[in-house]
C-alpha cells in the first residue's frame, strides 16, 4: 500500500492489484480515522490487514462503475465489516439486465457484480468523518461511470487514465458520451487537479494532472481540441 498524498485533512493511499492493474484508493479522514475505499479490487485479506494496522474505520465502498474488477473484494468485505457498497444509479440498473449480464460475462470473463446498497447520482456528496467527496457522473465507459472529487484530487476510474481513457467497446460503452464527459465534466475543473486513474499500465504514470492530460492525452488532443 502506497501513501500517495497527505494533505492536512486526508491521507490518500493507493494499491495496485490483479491482472488488470486495478488501482484501489483509501481516503482517510485524519481527524476521525473514518475512510472510504474506492474500487475495492484488492485481495480482501490484504485490505483488512492494512485497515487493522492503520486503525482505519471504513464507512463505505465506492465504485466508479459496475464492472467486476472494481468489485473483486466487495462481497467478502461487506460480510466482514457490514458497510454499504455505492454505485451510480444508471449502472445499478444497467447491470441488472439479464442480457447485459450475459454479454458482459462473455466478453469480460467475469459476471457483473450484484446490485449496490446505495445508488449515487451526479453531484451527490459522500461523507467520511469530517470530509466529503463529490460525485461527478461521467458516462461513456459505462452508462453510470463516475469520478470522485475531493478538493483537487480526482479519482477517475476508467473515465480517464494517464495518457488515455477507458475502452468503449463493452456493453454500455459509448465513445461520444465518453468524450462529452471528459470535455464537459472533467476539463472544466481546475487545471491543477491531480488525476488518480482506475488503472495504470506498464510504462504509464500512476497519477497525472489535468493540465498534463489536456496537453498530452490523445482523447483530449485528438477528439476535443482538434475539432
N, C-alpha and C positions, 0 to 999 in steps of 0.2 A: 504494500500500500504506500503510495507516494503522497506526501504533503505538497500540494502544488500552489497553495496560496494561504496566507494567514493574515487577513485584514483584522482590524480591531474587533470586529463583531462576529466573524465567522471563520472557522477553519475549513478548508476545502481539501479533500483527499480524492485521489484517483487510483483505480486499479484496473489494469487491462487483463482480460481473461478470455479463454476459449478459442475455438478455431476461427472465429470471426473478428478477433482482436477487439472485442467489445470493451468500451470504457465505462466503468461504473463509478459514480461520483457520490461522495458523502459530504454533505454540508452540515456543519455542527455549530450551533449557537454557543459562543464562548461563555455567555453568562449562565446558561442553564444546562448545557450538555445535551439538549434535545437536538435531534437531527432528522433530515430526510435522506433517503437513498434514491438516487436517480438511476434507472435501468439496472436493477439488481440481477446481473447475469453471472456473477461470480459463483464459485463453489460456496455453498451456504455455510459450511463449517469454517471456511476462511473468513467469511463475513462476520460470523458470530464471535470467532476468536478476536478479531480486530475490535469489535464493539466492546467486548468484555475488557480487553486490555486498556482501551481508551476511556472506559467508563461512560460510554455514549448511550443515550436513550433514544432509539429510533422511534419516530412517530408516524411516518407514512412512507410507503413505497411508491415512487413516482415513475411513470413510464412515458417516454417520449412518443412511443407509438406501439401498435399492437402486434408486432412480430415476435416470434417465440424467443429469439435470442435476448430480447430485452426482459424476458420473464423467467430465465433459467432457474433462478433460486427463489422466485416469488412464493410458490406454493408451500415449500417447506418452511420458508422464513415466516410466513403468515401463521403457520402452525406453532412455531416456537416462540413467537413474540406477539401474536394476536394484534397486529396493526393492519390498517386498510391499504389496499392497493388502489392506485388512482390512474385513470386513463381518460383521454378526451372522449366525449360522448359519441362522436361520429365513428371512432374506431371501435368503441364498445359495441355499437350497433352493427357496424360493418362485419366484424369478425364473428358475429353470432350466426350469420347466414350460412346454412349447410353447404351450399355450392362454393361459397368463398372459402370456407374452411377446407373443403376437399381439394380445391385447386391450389390453395396456399401450401397445404401439406405436400401435395405432389411436387410443386416447384421448389419449395424450400427444404423439404425433407423433414420438417417438424410441424406439428399441428399448431394452430394459433392458440393463445392462452385462453383460459376460462375468463368469464366476464369480471371486470373490476368491481370493487366495492363502492368507489366514489367516481362519479363522472365529472370530468373537468370541462370547462368552456373557456373561450377566449376572454382574457382579462381577469380571470379568477386570481385570487390571492391564496397561496398555500403557506400556512404558518408553521414555524418550528421554533420553539422557545419564544424569544422576543423578536424574531426575524420573520420575513415572509418572502416568498418567490412570486413573481408574476408569470401567468400562463399566456403564451403567445401562440395562437393557432397558426400553424404553417403547413397546410395540406400540400400534397404533391407526391411525397414518398408513400404515404398512405392518406386516406381521407381525414384522419384525425391526428396526424402528426403535430406535435407541439415542440416549442422551445421553452425553457425555463430561465427567467432572468432574475438574478439577484444583483442589485446595484449595477456594476459594469461587467458582470460575469454572465455570459450567455451559454447555456447548455443546450446544444443544437440537435442532439440525437442524430438522425440521418437526414435532416433538412440541409445541413451544410457541414462539410468537412474542411480540413486544411487543404486548399487547392482544388477541391472537387465537391460533389454533392451526392446524395443517396440515389440509388437506382429507381427507375420509374416503370420498369417492365414487369413488376409483380402485381397481383390483384390489387386494385385500388390506386395504383400509381398513375400519375398524370404529369408529364413534363411541363406543360403550360402552367398548371397550378403551382408546381414547384418553383418555376421561375418567378411567377407573380408573388409567391410567398417570400422569396429571397428579396425581391425588389421592394415590396410594399410593407413587409413586416420586420425584415432584418436590416436592410440597408438604411432604413430611416433612423436607426439607433445611433448613439454617439459613436464616432469613428474609433474612439479608444476602447470600445467594448472588447473584452477578451473572449475569444471563441473557444469553447470546450466541446469538441466533437464527440459523437457517439461511437466512432471507430477511428482508428488510425492504422494505416497500412505501412508495410516496410518502406522506410525511407521518407515517410511523411511525418509532419510535426504532430506532437501530442496536443498542442494548442496553437492558437494564432490570434490575430486581432482583426477586427472588421476592416480597418484601414488596409491591412496587408491583403485581405481577401478581395477587396474592391480593386486592388491593383493587380492581383495575380490569379485569382480563381477563374477558371475558364467559363464556369456557369454565369459569372458576372461580366467578365470582359467580352465574351462572345455572344451571349444570349441577351444581355441587358444593355451594356454600354455601347455595343457595336450595332445597335438597331436604329 
